[in-house]
Amino acid sequence: MESSDALRLHKEAYGRFCEYRHSARTGQPFNEETRYNTWPLPRYYALHTLSHLLIRTIALECGYNSASLAERIYAGTEDDPRSGNLIYTAVPDAEGTLGGLVSLAEPDELWCG
């Protein structure tokens, strides 16, 4: 089994997956030994927590099930601190209202101060 072509192909595919996933998130080449040194950073954890809090609030406000909402987190680095969250519907359906979701992104609705 260990020397089978299927296992070799699987390992190669998994290696490509790891390389792409890591480099897409960190902007750095994949390195097996240092891959956990650069990502995730504390900023990512903070944005991820905020994202889930927003998803729960949005689900209550516009009628979507929170499982119908997806997220994309853009966590900056020390060199480029720009960060953000993108929350979107994976599959719009009759469950909630897309207009209600869009209206929650208005600046007056998002302002916390």
Secondary structure as GFF3:
##gff-version 3
##sequence-region A 1 113
A	DSSP	alpha_helix	5	26	.	.	.	ID=ss1
A	DSSP	alpha_helix	35	38	.	.	.	ID=ss2
A	DSSP	alpha_helix	42	62	.	.	.	ID=ss3
A	DSSP	three_ten_helix	66	68	.	.	.	ID=ss4
A	DSSP	beta_strand	69	74	.	.	.	ID=ss5
A	DSSP	beta_strand	84	89	.	.	.	ID=ss6
A	DSSP	alpha_helix	98	103	.	.	.	ID=ss7
A	DSSP	alpha_helix	107	110	.	.	.	ID=ss8
###
